[in-house]
């Protein structure tokens, strides 16, 4: 996979999160001091990176193979008509947490460990959430198949629907909703 450090540097002047989806694992790191930093070395033990996302609250670069998608292209103009977005926060991981220096190990009794590259402080509930921005638009193409008389729930024949056409990560959050500092 091709990762363009110059493109990341021009997109993120400060710090940003990095999320690497590898063949056998998921690695969370940071963009800091004009370089990617991960607690574990990427591509170790034959675990190649398939997708890398570098992101902050307002922008995401997604590297996949030789392709690059920049959500900055969704801002302004009419590149994609009738578009909007909705932000969600999904429970990612954690029942227990052990802080060791500058990283936190989250683990669950059912199995699995997540090494997080920041010192997390959980006042009561140990839970990490991942923020995701869903980009949506209205698709006017009818969703009825074979001329069904009604779109279920809409009560009209041949109406279009809202669709998610892309999504991007926005950050990590505590159970309280407070953002984790990068």
C-alpha positions in Angstrom: 0.0 0.0 0.0 1.2 3.5 -0.9 1.1 6.1 2.0 1.8 9.6 1.0 3.4 11.3 4.0 3.6 14.7 2.2 -0.2 14.6 1.6 -0.8 13.8 5.3 1.6 16.6 6.4 -0.3 19.1 4.2 -3.7 18.0 5.5 -2.8 17.8 9.2 -0.5 20.5 10.5 -0.9 19.3 14.1 -1.8 15.9 15.6 -4.3 13.5 14.2 -5.3 9.9 14.9 -4.3 7.0 12.7 -6.3 3.7 12.3 -4.6 0.9 10.3 -6.7 -2.1 9.3 -4.2 -4.9 8.7 -4.6 -8.4 7.5 -4.7 -9.9 11.0 -5.2 -7.0 13.3 -6.3 -3.4 13.8 -3.7 -0.9 15.0 -4.4 2.6 16.4 -1.7 5.2 16.3 -1.1 8.9 15.8 0.2 11.4 13.3 2.6 13.5 15.3 5.7 15.5 14.4 5.2 14.9 10.7 5.3 11.1 11.1 3.1 8.1 11.9 3.5 6.7 15.3 2.1 3.3 16.3 2.7 1.4 19.6 3.6 -1.7 17.5 5.5 -1.6 14.2 3.2 -1.8 11.2 3.6 -4.8 8.9 5.4 -6.8 11.6 5.1 -10.6 11.4 3.6 -10.5 7.9 0.6 -8.5 8.9 0.3 -6.1 5.9 -1.7 -2.8 6.1 -4.9 -3.0 3.9 -6.4 0.4 4.8 -5.0 3.4 6.7 -7.2 6.3 8.0 -5.6 9.5 9.3 -8.2 11.8 10.8 -9.3 14.5 13.2 -12.7 16.0 14.0 -13.1 17.7 10.6 -11.1 15.7 8.0 -10.0 12.2 7.1 -7.5 10.8 4.6 -8.1 7.2 3.7 -5.4 5.2 2.0 -6.4 1.9 0.4 -4.1 0.2 -2.1 -3.0 3.0 -4.4 -6.2 5.0 -3.8 -6.6 8.1 -1.6 -9.9 9.6 -0.5 -10.0 13.0 1.2 -13.2 14.0 2.9 -12.2 17.6 2.4 -13.6 17.2 -1.1 -17.1 17.0 0.5 -16.8 20.5 2.0 -18.3 23.4 0.0 -19.2 23.6 -3.6 -21.7 21.2 -5.3 -19.5 18.2 -5.9 -22.2 16.0 -4.4 -25.6 17.6 -4.5 -28.1 17.4 -1.7 -25.5 16.0 0.7 -25.5 16.2 4.5 -23.9 14.3 7.3 -24.7 12.9 10.7 -22.2 12.2 13.5 -22.5 9.1 15.6 -20.4 7.6 18.3 -20.1 3.8 18.4 -19.0 1.8 21.4 -15.7 0.4 20.4 -14.1 -1.5 23.2 -13.4 -1.9 26.8 -14.5 -3.4 30.1 -11.1 -3.1 31.8 -8.2 -0.7 31.3 -4.6 -0.8 32.4 -2.5 2.4 31.9 1.2 1.9 31.3 3.2 5.1 30.7 1.9 6.7 27.5 -0.5 4.0 26.3 -3.6 2.2 27.6 -4.4 -1.5 27.3 -8.2 -2.1 27.0 -9.4 -5.6 27.4 -12.6 -7.6 27.8 -13.3 -10.8 29.7 -14.7 -12.4 26.6 -11.3 -12.0 25.0 -9.4 -9.5 23.0 -7.0 -6.7 23.7 -6.7 -3.2 22.3 -3.5 -1.2 22.7 -4.4 2.5 22.6 -1.7 5.1 22.1 -2.7 7.5 24.8 -3.0 7.6 28.6 -6.8 7.3 29.1 -8.5 8.2 32.3 -11.8 6.5 33.0 -13.6 8.0 36.1 -16.3 5.3 36.3 -17.2 3.5 33.1 -14.4 1.9 31.1 -15.6 2.4 27.5 -14.0 3.8 24.4 -16.2 5.1 21.5 -15.2 5.8 17.9 -16.7 8.8 16.2 -18.0 8.2 12.7 -19.4 10.9 10.3 -21.9 9.4 7.9 -22.2 11.3 4.6 -25.8 11.1 3.4 -27.8 12.3 0.4 -31.2 11.8 -1.1 -31.3 9.3 -4.0 -34.3 9.9 -6.2 -34.1 6.5 -7.8 -37.3 4.6 -6.8 -36.7 1.9 -4.3 -39.8 -0.2 -5.2 -39.0 -3.4 -7.0 -41.4 -4.8 -9.6 -43.8 -1.9 -9.3 -44.8 -2.6 -5.7 -47.7 -0.3 -4.9 -46.0 1.3 -1.9 -42.6 2.2 -0.5 -42.9 0.6 2.9 -43.4 3.3 5.5 -43.6 6.2 3.0 -47.0 5.3 1.6 -46.1 6.4 -1.9 -45.1 4.5 -5.0 -41.6 4.9 -6.4 -40.2 7.4 -3.9 -36.5 7.6 -3.5 -34.6 7.3 -0.2 -31.8 8.7 1.9 -28.5 6.8 1.5 -25.1 6.8 3.1 -22.6 7.2 0.4 -19.5 7.4 2.5 -18.3 7.6 6.1 -15.2 8.9 7.9 -13.8 8.5 11.4 -13.7 11.7 13.5 -12.0 10.8 16.8 -12.2 8.7 20.0 -14.4 9.5 22.9 -15.1 8.6 26.5 -18.4 7.2 27.6 -19.3 10.7 28.8 -18.9 12.1 25.2 -15.7 14.0 26.0 -13.1 13.7 23.2 -9.8 11.8 23.9 -6.9 14.2 23.3 -4.6 13.2 20.6 
